[in-house]
Amino acid sequence: MDKTTECVHIHDTEAKCDFYLNTESCHGSDGKLDYMSFIFCYLQPQNSWAGITLCVIWLLLLFIGLGVTADDFLCPSLVVITKTLHLSQNIAGVTFLAFGNGAPDIFSSVAGTEQGRPELVIGTLFGAGIFVTSVVAGSIVVSKPFKIMERPFLRDVIFYVCAAFWMFLRFYYGEVTLWHSIGFIVLYIVYILVVIISRIIYNKYSTKPKVPEIEIQPPVEPEEPKKPAVTFQTGEEDNPEAAGVVLRSATDALAYAINAINVKDGKIDDDSDRFSFRGSISVHKKRHSSVHSHHEHVIKALTQSVESHSNPVYSNGHPPPFDSQISKNSLSSLLSSTGDQTILREFIMHIFPIDIEAWQEKKWPSKIFDVIKAPVCCLLILTVPVVDYENDKNNWCKPLNLIHVITAPMFVILALEKYDVSVEGFPLWAIVFIVSFALATAVFFTSTCDEPPIYHCVYGYFGFATSVIWVYLIASEIVSLLQTIGIVFKLSDTILGLTVLAWGNSIGDFISNLSVARQGYPRMGISACYGGPLLNLLLGIGIPYTVIIAKNSRPLKLRYERLITLLYSTLTIVLLFTIVTMTAMRFQAKRPFGIVLICMYLIFLTVAIILEIGVI
């Protein structure tokens, strides 16, 4: 097999299948499917475009699966871990929950590094950072002008500029040592400490008791507008710093929702009912349903307003009974039952991949999306246990959780390709199955269907492990498929990273950040546009590079390209332009500023394409 020829030269020969089979550079991916063989060997040359079309559709499905796994299965498990470990909201937000939000980028980086494609990794991390700090941030500002939180904004942007410069230097010098990769992790730890310590200091010296003050107005002349004789002041100005802990990403909202904090009459209420964000029916009553849209559960729990409790339609802040809000001709009525719901109905509601209770209320694009992701959800629901404190009984379903005890370990064996391993001549999969069956039997006799057992939180840790494996498998498949697409269209790893992979991994940030901003929390959304990519860069470089360098016991060689300079220059210009402009505008983000940010991204994308095709 030829070890020197580049796989891209497959276009220079007529015998493409033979070239693929005899060229080592065409076999470097870790994907489960052989896309190159499918396009160049299985299909005839005249049908290659059909194969490419199928690959693009499959790529979109993989991106959907990656987002669903991270948001609906990994993040709830991380909430359970942070709650059971009694972590503070700040620490949880910048550790476990930040890891959950950045899981697609981090695991894509791990997969790309393991496959020897660091250019794809840096293209993804820098490209996603440019997209989020320009397009997403610009869209938030255009949708709702507001005042940015000065201290957290400056902190995140300065750290981001430093991290980007350090990464650019590593590519410029063409080498990353173990100490360099560990340095990214150390910088992440320093960032965590700065976040926590600065917040403690701010709370200590800036928080003032909200004691009403009475100001007596002096008498006024008759011709002047009449002012109230008594004015009540709370002593709290319109200060964005008073909004609370800075939320850098949607998962920092998860940190707030760990204690399910709701605001009632100016005080914290930990016991009030929660909003459900599954579908368009806004109810406080917890749903008897499966694991759809856990991420949205939490955002809604965080951003619920005081007005909902004072709605005159509700009685004591609660809506009418849930059954009365569902249309009689809805799909959910097909499974309705009189009295308490049966075990069978509860099981069907959990494993059904589409939220049938909200189906009638959804718009047709949402219905199409639900149908598309249904197969992925089926596999995840049957293999990943989910503990969700926003669902009825913390999402406990005895029949399904009994199945999880068996299916999750077997999935891990299959995913890690350990099915042919033997222990003392006995197959490993058989040992795992016997142990799993014994544990399932124990769960059956020690739990009931009416309430979760005392050890239900263990399922959260179990779900975390299986979710991580799912995310890594999907990320590896995406990277492998991108390699095939790059070879077919003669695209470099850098351009693939800053476009396809960056857009795919950032679409969740775009939707969640803009959604939070439109719900009246633009400061939260804009904070996520800087802190999220920063954490992804530090962890996306630090973790995989440290593992690979430690495994190979030698520095990692990098290839410098002109596109790397464009990526770093654009990211730095966007960040510095944002700092200077916001300072000049006294941190008042206005629509023209958002439009300029979006235009900057379009200019960057145009220049990147021109560089890739070799015009300049």
N, C-alpha and C positions, 0 to 999 in steps of 0.2 A: 504494500500500500504506500502511495506517494505521501511523504511527510512534509514536503516543501511547497507544493503547489497550493495556491489560495483557492478556496472553494468558489469564489466569485467567477473564476475562469470557466465555470461550467457552461457559460453562454457562448464560449468560443469553440465549442465542439458540437458535433451532431449527435454523438453517442453520449447523451447526457447521463443516462442511467449507469453506464459503465464508468464514466468519470466520477460519478457520485460514489459508487461502490469501491473505487480504487483510490480515493482521495481522503486522507485522514482528517483534514481540516473540515470536512463536511459531516463529521461524526462526533463533534465535540459537545453536543447538547445533552442535558440530563432529563429531557422530557420523556414522558411515558409513551408518546406517539411519535412515529417517524414521519414527519411532514415532508422532508426532502424526498424520501422514497415514494410517498404518495403522489407527489407532483411530478417528479422526473422519471419514475419507474412504473408506477401503477397506471397512471393516466398516459394516454398518448399525447405527443407534442401539441396536436391541434386542440386537445381538451385541457391544456394546462391552465387556461384562464378560468375554467369551471372549478378546478382545484384551488386556485388562488382565491376565488370568490368564497368557496366553502371555508377556507382558512381564515379569511377576514371575518366571516360570520361567527366562526368558532372563537376567534379572538375577542369579539364583543361579548359573547357568552361567558368567556373566562373572566373578563373584567367585571361583569355583573356578579359572577360567583365569588370573586375576590372581595367585592364590596359587601355583598350579603354576609359572607362568612365573618368578615372583620366587624361589621356593625351589629349584626343581629345575633351573633353567637360568641365572638371573642370578647366584645366589650361588656356584655352582662356578666361574663365569668370574671372579668377583671374587677367589676364593681363588687362582686361577692368576695373576692380575695382581699380587696382593700378594706371592706367592712369587717370581715372576720379577723383580719390582722390589726384592726383598730387604728388604721393610719389616718392622720389628719387630712383634711381636704386638700391643702396645699401640696403635701407630699404625694398623695394619691394622684393629684392632677398632673404633676410633672414626672411621675415615674410610671406606674402601671397603666394609668389611663392614657397618658401620652403615648406609651408604647402601643396601646390598642388602636389609637387613631392613626399612628404612623406605620401600622403593621404592613399594609400593602407596599409602601416604599421601602421599608426595612427588609422585608423578605425578598422583594425584587432585587434589592442590592446584594443580599446574601446569595441568591441564585445566580445573578450576573457575575459576581466575584468568583464563585466556585466554578463557573464555566469559563473563566479566564477572559472576561469581557468588562474590564474596568471602565472603558470608554462609555459603554451603555449605562453603567451605574452613575457616572458623573453627569452624563447627559440627562438622565432621568431626574436626579436630585437638583441640579441647577435649573433644568428646564421647568420642572414642577415649581421650583421656587420663584422663577420669573413669572410663570403663569399665575400663581396665586397672589403674588405681591403686586401684579399689574392688573390682570383681567378681573380676578375675584375682588381684590380691594377696590378697583375702579368701579365695578358693578355695584358694590355696597354703597359707595359714596354717591353714585349717580341715583340710586334708588332712594336714598334717604340722607341728606346732609346732616352732619352732627359734629360734636366736638370730641376729638380724640383724647384718650387718657394719656397725659403727657409722660408721666414717670414710667409706666409699663411699656409704652410705645418706644421711648428712647432706649430703654434697657434691652428690649428684644431686638431692635434694629441694630444697635451697636454690637451685640453679641453675634448677630447674623453676619454683619460685615466682616468681623474678625474671623469667624469660621470659614466663610467663603474665601477670604484671602489666604488662609492657611492651606485650604484644599487646592487652590490655584497654584500655590508655590510647590506643592508636592508634584503636581502634574508638570509644572515647568521644569523641575529638576529631574523628573522621570523616575522617581523612586519613593516608596513608602516603607519605612522601617517599622519594627514592632513598637518602638517608642513613639513614633508619630501616630500610629493608629490608636495606641492607648491614650495618647494626648487628646484625641477627640472625645473619648469617653470621660477623661478627666475634666475637659472643658464643659461637658454636659453636667457633670457633678457640680462644678463651680457655678454653673447657671442655676441649678436647683437651689444651691445654698443662697445665692443672691436673691432669688425669688422669695424664699422663705424668710430670710433675715430682713430683707427690705420691707416685706409685708408686716412682720412683727414690729419693726421700728415705726412704720407708718401708722399702724393701729395704736401704738403706745403714745405717740406724740400728736396725732392728728384727729383722733376720735374725740368728739365733744358730746357731753350729755345733751339729749334733745329735750331740754326743759323749756316749756313755753314761756316767752317773755311778753309782758304787756307794755305796749308803748302808747302813752297818752298823747294824742295829737293836740297841738295848740289851737286856739280859736282861729277861724279863717274868716276872711272878708266875704260878704255876701256875693260879690261878683265872681269869686273863684269857684271852680268845681268843688262840690261837696265831697269831703273825704270821710271815711268812717272814723268815728271817735276813738275806737279801740282797734288796734291791729295786733294779731297774734303772730309771733315769729318763732319758728322752731330752731333757729340758729344754724340751719343746714342750707347752704347755698347750693346752687346748681353746679356742683363740682363732680366731674366724671370720676374722680378718685373715690368718691363716696359710693360708687356703684358696687363695691365689693372686690373680692379677689379677682385679679385679672385672668380672664379665660382665654388661653391661647389657642384652643382648639375645641371642637365640638365635644371631645371627651373630657375636657375640663368642666363642661356642663355636667357630665356624668359625676364628677367629683362632688359637685354641689348636691346632686340628687342622691348621693349615698345615704344621707340622712333624710331624704325626701322633704327638704325644707320648703314650706309654703308660708307666705306672708299673709297674716290675718290681723287687720286692725293695728298694724304697726308692730306686731310681735311675732316671734317665730312659733310656728305650730308644727310639731313633728307628727302629730297623729291624724291630721286631716286627710280626707280622701284625695286621691290623685286623679289627674287628668289621664285619659287614654288618648293616644295619638294614632290609634289604628283606625284608619278611615276618617270619614268626615263627621262622625257622631262624637261630639265632645261630651263625655260623661265623666263623672267622678267615680263611678262604680267600677271596680276592677273587672276585667273581662275574663270569662271562662274560655280562653283561647290559647293559641299556640304562640310561637316565638317571633311573630312578624313585627318588624319595625321597633325593636327594643331601643335603638338609638333615638328614634323620634319620641318614644315614651319619655325619655329622660330630658330631652330638650323642652318638651311641653311641661313636664313637671317643674322644671326650673323657671320657665318663663310664664307660668300661669299668673293671671292678674287677679287683683283684689276684686275687680268688678264682677267676676263670675260668681263670687260668693254673695254678692248683693243683688243679683239678677232677680227681679220680682217674679219671674216665671218659676223660679225654684223655691222650694220650701226649706228654710234653714240652710241655705247654701247648697242643697242637693237637688239634682234633677228628678223628673218623674221616673218611675220604675223603668228599668232598662227594656223590658219586653215591650212596653208601650211605645218606645221610640223606634222600633224596627218595623218596617213595612210588612204587612201580612203576606204580601206576595214575594218577599225577599227569599233568597236562597237559604237564609238561616232558618226560615220556617220549616224547611224540609227536614231539619234535624231537631226541631223544637220538641220538647216533651213537657207534659204536665207535671207540676210539682218540681221536686229536685231533679236535676239533670242526671241521667243514667251514666254508668261507667262507660258504656259503649259510646254514647254521644260525646262524652268528654274526651275519650280516646280519639275519636274521629276528628273532633275539633282541633286537637293538638297536631295530628299527623297530616291534616289536610293542608296543602301548601299555599292555598289562597284564603284570604280572610273573608269568608262568606258572609259574616255579619255586616261588613261594611261594603260588600260588593255593589249593592244597588245604589249606593250613594256616591260611588267613585266615577270620575270622568273616564272617557274611553281610553285616553293614553295610559292612565294608571292601570286599567284593566288589561291592556295589552302587555304592559310591563310585568304585571303579576303572572300572566300566563307564560311569558318567556322565562321567568326565573323559577317557575314552579318545579321543573325537574331538579334543579340545583337544590332548592329548598327541601325537596323530598329526601334526597341523600343526606343532607345536613341534619334534618330533623331526626332521622333514624339512627344517626351515628354520633351526634354531639348532644349531650345533656346540657340543658340550659336552666340555670336558676335565675329567675328574674323577679325582683322585689316589686315590680310594677304590675305584675300579673296576679290573677287570682291564685291563692295558695302558693305564692312564690313560683308559679309555673310547675307545681308538682302534679304529675299525672302518673299514678302507680303503674298501670300497664305499660306505658311508654318508657318509664324510667327502669322498669324491669328489663325491657328489651335493650336499653342502653348499656346495662351492665355486661351484656354479651356482645352486642354489635360494636361498641366503641373499642374494646381491646382487639377484637378481630380486625377491625379497620386499621388499627395501628400496625398490626403484624403485616397486613397486606400492603399498606402504604410504604413501610420501611423495607419491603421485600425480604422479610425474614421467614417466609412460609416454608422454605426448604431447609431451615436450620434445625438441627437435632440436638437434644440434650440427653446424654447417656443412651443414644440410640432411639430416643422417643421424640417425635416431632414437636417442635416448640408450639405450633399452632394448637395441637391437641392439649398440651399442658395449659395453655392460656384459656382454652375453651372450658376445660374441666374446672379450673379455678373460678372463671367467670360464672359458670353455672352454679357453683357452690355459693358465691356471693349473691347471685340473684335469688337463690332459695332463701338465704338469710334475710334479704330485703323483703321478700314476700311475707315472711312470718313475723317481721318486726315493724311493719308499717301498715297504715290504713289508707283508704282512698279519700277520706274526708279531710285530712290535714297532712302536711309534710312531716316526715320524721325528724328527729333531733339532729341526725347526721346528714340532712339534706344539703347543707353547705358543701359537703365533700364532693357532691356532683359538680359544683362550680369549679373546683380544681381539676376534676376529671374533664369537664368541658373545655377548660382552658388548654389542656394538653392536646386534646383532639382538634380543637380549633386551630392551634398553632400549626399542627401537621397539615391540616387542610389548606391553610393560607400559604404555607411553604410549597406544597404540591402545586397549587394553582399558579403561584408566582413563578415557579420553575417552568411550568408548561407555557406560560406567557412569554418568558424569556426565550425559550426554545423556538416557539412559533415566530417570534420577532426575528430571530436569526434567519429563519427560512424566508420570511418576507423581505429582509434586508438583502439576501442573496438574489432573490428573484428580481427585485427592483434596483439592485446595485446601490443600495443605501448603506452608509456607514453606521456603526453602532451609536455614534454620538447623535446623529440626526434622528435615528429611531428613538433614542432615549428622550431627547428634548421635545419630541412631537408625540408619537403614538403612546409610548409608555408613560410619559409625563401627563398627558391628557387623561389617560385611563385612570391613573392613580390619583389625579386631582379632581376628578368630577365629583367625588364625594365631598371634598372641601368646598367646592363651588356651590353645591346644593345646600349643604348644611349651614355654611357661613352666611350665604345670602338669605336663607330661610329664617335664620335667627335674627338677621338685621331687619327683615321685613316685618317680623313680629314685634318690632319696637326695641330691639337690642343691638343697634349697629356697632356700639363699642365692643361688645362681645365678639361680633363677627370680624371686625377689623383687627382685633387682637390676635385672633386665630390665623390671620393672613401672614403674620410675621413669626409668631412663636411656633406654629405648627411646622412650617418648612425648616426652621432652625433646628428643631428637635429631630426631624427626619434626616437632615444633613449630618448632624453629629452622630446619631445612632446608626444611620445607614452607611456611614464610612467606618466609624469606630468598631462596631461589632463584627461585620464580615471580614474586614481587613485584618483585625486582630486574630480572628480564628484562622484565616488562611495563612497568614505569616507564621503564626505559632505552629501550625500543622506542617508547613514546608520548611521551617527553620531557615528561611532566607527572606530578604526584602522583596517586596512586590514591585515589579517593573511596570511603569506606566508609559504610554505613548502619547506624546504631546501633539495636538492638532490645532489648526487655526480656529476651529469651532470652539475649542475650549476657551481660547481668549475671548471670543465673542460672547460665550455664555457668562464668563466671569465679569466681563466689562459691562454687559447689559444688566446683570443682577446688581452690581455695585452702583451703576448709574441710577437705576430705579430706586434703590434704597437711599442713596444720598440725595437724589432729587426730592424724595418724599420727606426726608428730614428737613432740608432747607425750605421747601415750600410750606410745610406744616408750621415750622417755626415762624416764617414770615407772615403766615395767615393766623397766627396765634392758635394753632391747632384746631382751627375751624375747617373741617373737611367740606368742600363745596363741590357741586356738580362739575364745573369746568375742570377741576383737578382730576376727578375720576375719568373724564373723557380723555384727558391727556395721558393718563396711565394706560388705558386701553390702546390708544394710538401707539404708544411706545412699544407695546407687545407686538402689534401688527408690523411695525418697522423692523423689530428684531427678527420676527419670523421670516419676513421677506429677505433680509440680508442672509439669514442662515440658509435658506433655500438656494439663494444665488451662490453662496460659497460651496454648497454641496454639489451643485451641478457644474461647478468649475468656471462660471462666467468671470469671476474675479479671483 
